[in-house]
Amino acid sequence: MRIAVAGGTGVVGHHAVEVARERGHEVVVLTRSAGADLTTGEGVADRLAGVTAVIDATNVRSQRRAAAEAFFAGVTRTLLTAGRDAGVGHHVVLSIVGIDDVDSGYYAGKRLQERVAAEGGVPWSVLRATQFHEFAQQALSFARLGRFSLVPRMLSQPVAAREVGAALVDLATGDAVGRAPDLAGPEVHQMVDLARRVAERDGRRVVPVRLPGRAGAAMRSGALLPRGDGPRGRITFDEWLASR
Ligand SMILES: NC(=O)c1ccc[n+]([C@@H]2O[C@H](COP(=O)([O-])OP(=O)(O)OC[C@H]3O[C@@H](n4cnc5c(N)ncnc54)[C@H](OP(=O)(O)O)[C@@H]3O)[C@@H](O)[C@H]2O)c1
């Protein structure tokens, strides 16, 4: 089938593209670098012709509530409007485990993205995943001072982005399920420890920070961990790090 992957060059999106192609699907990549801007809508409609399912793995690097809400709601509305016109039958969103319990600006954007998708008139699925193993690397660039990186203290049960990409393709090639069971990795870790392990290799130093307020306290005390049963990735952080 023909699948569109919005954000198909990103950390998780490129895995979804690879997995879908390995399984014999035709993939359309929707990114600005591929000529499709989901904020302006430019280059989107024609690329959705003949597409059966859309996977949204786009991202904005802003922690500001207004910017995150504008981006995620805007991208979702663009995809749904063009998708309805093109006869897309399934809209799949990648979201994050625990966003209801942590009131950050970025997570407000993800919550709005989920609501817009659910009300958009296209059959939908939302997969919430925990932080990727790759997040430990991404976290090193959130706030830098020379060779020091400020990394928030948070408990996480990270999962390999490759396994998240495969789960997104599994969903996209089946019927819409609404909210899917949360996907997490095999082990719970302190994110600062994981970031230090990545930083050692890059010659950087990690400075742990306690994010202020209730959101910071919730992240430190496990609000981003999965609750109950759900699919679990098998690749451990150690295995992922060794394979980098
Ligand atoms: N990182 C994690 O640990 C984690 C965990 C769970 C869920 N998630 C979710 O996973 C999603 C992807 O995160 P990621 O870290 O893989 O993202 P990423 O590496 O930052 O990649 C973002 C992608 O979005 C595309 N993009 C950005 N703005 C766009 C626009 N206006 N139009 C079209 N494409 C645009 C980028 O391509 P161009 O720049 O070429 O446009 C790129 O392909 C996010 O929604 C995030 O909330 C992340």
Ligand as a Chemical Component Dictionary entry (heavy atoms), coordinates in Angstrom:
data_LIG
# 
_chem_comp.id                   LIG 
_chem_comp.type                 NON-POLYMER 
_chem_comp.pdbx_formal_charge   0 
_chem_comp.three_letter_code    LIG 
# 
loop_
_chem_comp_atom.comp_id 
_chem_comp_atom.atom_id 
_chem_comp_atom.alt_atom_id 
_chem_comp_atom.type_symbol 
_chem_comp_atom.charge 
_chem_comp_atom.model_Cartn_x 
_chem_comp_atom.model_Cartn_y 
_chem_comp_atom.model_Cartn_z 
_chem_comp_atom.pdbx_ordinal 
LIG N1  N1  N 0  12.186 11.996 20.870 1  
LIG C1  C1  C 0  11.518 11.200 21.707 2  
LIG O1  O1  O 0  12.073 10.625 22.652 3  
LIG C2  C2  C 0  10.032 10.966 21.488 4  
LIG C3  C3  C 0  9.353  10.021 22.268 5  
LIG C4  C4  C 0  7.971  9.775  22.011 6  
LIG C5  C5  C 0  7.317  10.482 20.997 7  
LIG N2  N2  N 1  8.029  11.410 20.288 8  
LIG C6  C6  C 0  7.326  12.136 19.216 9  
LIG O2  O2  O 0  7.876  11.692 17.988 10 
LIG C7  C7  C 0  7.725  12.717 16.998 11 
LIG C8  C8  C 0  9.015  12.810 16.198 12 
LIG O3  O3  O 0  10.082 13.168 17.057 13 
LIG P1  P1  P 0  11.595 13.084 16.523 14 
LIG O4  O4  O 0  12.467 13.353 17.690 15 
LIG O5  O5  O -1 11.767 11.840 15.704 16 
LIG O6  O6  O 0  11.610 14.356 15.522 17 
LIG P2  P2  P 0  12.856 15.007 14.748 18 
LIG O7  O7  O 0  14.017 14.085 14.698 19 
LIG O8  O8  O 0  13.050 16.382 15.320 20 
LIG O9  O9  O 0  12.289 15.139 13.252 21 
LIG C9  C9  C 0  11.269 16.039 12.941 22 
LIG C10 C10 C 0  10.762 15.765 11.538 23 
LIG O10 O10 O 0  9.659  16.662 11.276 24 
LIG C11 C11 C 0  9.892  17.297 10.013 25 
LIG N3  N3  N 0  9.251  18.610 10.053 26 
LIG C12 C12 C 0  9.434  19.612 10.962 27 
LIG N4  N4  N 0  8.697  20.692 10.624 28 
LIG C13 C13 C 0  8.011  20.357 9.489  29 
LIG C14 C14 C 0  7.088  21.049 8.636  30 
LIG N5  N5  N 0  6.711  22.321 8.886  31 
LIG N6  N6  N 0  6.598  20.393 7.560  32 
LIG C15 C15 C 0  6.982  19.119 7.275  33 
LIG N7  N7  N 0  7.838  18.409 8.047  34 
LIG C16 C16 C 0  8.368  19.027 9.135  35 
LIG C17 C17 C 0  11.414 17.353 9.888  36 
LIG O11 O11 O 0  11.853 17.463 8.538  37 
LIG P3  P3  P 0  12.223 18.911 7.864  38 
LIG O12 O12 O 0  13.039 19.651 8.881  39 
LIG O13 O13 O 0  12.955 18.577 6.600  40 
LIG O14 O14 O 0  10.917 19.578 7.597  41 
LIG C18 C18 C 0  11.792 15.982 10.455 42 
LIG O15 O15 O 0  11.642 14.989 9.456  43 
LIG C19 C19 C 0  7.355  14.009 17.768 44 
LIG O16 O16 O 0  6.002  14.305 17.534 45 
LIG C20 C20 C 0  7.573  13.644 19.227 46 
LIG O17 O17 O 0  6.651  14.287 20.094 47 
LIG C21 C21 C 0  9.347  11.656 20.484 48 
# 
loop_
_chem_comp_bond.comp_id 
_chem_comp_bond.atom_id_1 
_chem_comp_bond.atom_id_2 
_chem_comp_bond.value_order 
_chem_comp_bond.pdbx_ordinal 
LIG N1  C1  SING 1  
LIG C1  O1  DOUB 2  
LIG C1  C2  SING 3  
LIG C2  C3  SING 4  
LIG C2  C21 DOUB 5  
LIG C3  C4  DOUB 6  
LIG C4  C5  SING 7  
LIG C5  N2  DOUB 8  
LIG N2  C6  SING 9  
LIG N2  C21 SING 10 
LIG C6  O2  SING 11 
LIG C6  C20 SING 12 
LIG O2  C7  SING 13 
LIG C7  C8  SING 14 
LIG C7  C19 SING 15 
LIG C8  O3  SING 16 
LIG O3  P1  SING 17 
LIG P1  O4  DOUB 18 
LIG P1  O5  SING 19 
LIG P1  O6  SING 20 
LIG O6  P2  SING 21 
LIG P2  O7  DOUB 22 
LIG P2  O8  SING 23 
LIG P2  O9  SING 24 
LIG O9  C9  SING 25 
LIG C9  C10 SING 26 
LIG C10 O10 SING 27 
LIG C10 C18 SING 28 
LIG O10 C11 SING 29 
LIG C11 N3  SING 30 
LIG C11 C17 SING 31 
LIG N3  C12 SING 32 
LIG N3  C16 SING 33 
LIG C12 N4  DOUB 34 
LIG N4  C13 SING 35 
LIG C13 C14 SING 36 
LIG C13 C16 DOUB 37 
LIG C14 N5  SING 38 
LIG C14 N6  DOUB 39 
LIG N6  C15 SING 40 
LIG C15 N7  DOUB 41 
LIG N7  C16 SING 42 
LIG C17 O11 SING 43 
LIG C17 C18 SING 44 
LIG O11 P3  SING 45 
LIG P3  O12 DOUB 46 
LIG P3  O13 SING 47 
LIG P3  O14 SING 48 
LIG C18 O15 SING 49 
LIG C19 O16 SING 50 
LIG C19 C20 SING 51 
LIG C20 O17 SING 52 
# 
